Amino acid sequence: EVQLVESGGGLVQPGGSLRLSCAASGFMFSSYWMSWVRQAPGKGLEWVANVNQDEAEKHYVDSVKGRFTISRDNAKNSLYLQMNSLRAEDTAVYYCAREGDYGDLSWGQGTLVTVSS
Amino acid sequence: SYELTQPPSVSVSPGQTARITCSGDALPKQYAYWYQQKPGQAPVLVIYKDSERPSGIPERFSGSSSGTTVTLTISGVQAEDEADYYCQSADSSATYVVFGGGTKLTVL
């Protein structure tokens, strides 16, 4: 069974930084693309970034380019999202997701990031 | 940037059929996926590759595709189906993951 557990969320001031982590289990982590998806309070889902199996390919939504960095450690079965220069509009629940064999997403339970002074 | 368009809301009475559409220019080239999300919970996959149903998802959930529009159909809607539904796909080059804006299904 695919299990994804996010951590690292919390309250941060505008302009600050935060690093999210996602611990994966129940599947061969190194064989899959991985994504981060976020959901602002009361809003819809927004894909943030993804990374391929060996980090050779990384893609970002325009609104986070240059501020967020996705990475992974296959030896630790872990996915990361380094978030810098945070803005109020980055406030959201951040989900870690595995891009499955059929292109579908399997989700963690999410971690809340609040950007506020 | 590429967008998927869904109606903000759909309302049906119990036992009726609900249809939720999702439109996007790249849908003839890229598969679509549908997720159900209830308050406070992570999304759950209900349809993959346009029309395939994962194990454990009731048969009343089905998907179809025609040109630039994909449709999620829920036949014999039950009160427990009240939720937000999101379509997901990719741009034409399969570089970016894209979500529709979501549709709130209300069971009257």
Interface residues (C-beta under 8 A of the other chain):
Chain A: S35 V37 G44 L45 E46 W47 N50 H59 V61 D62 Y95 E99 Y102 G103 D104 L105 S106 W107 G108 Q109 G110
Chain B: S1 Y31 Y33 Y35 Q37 A42 P43 V44 L45 Y48 K49 E52 P54 D84 Y86 Q88 A90 T95 Y96 V97 V98 F99 G100 G101 G102
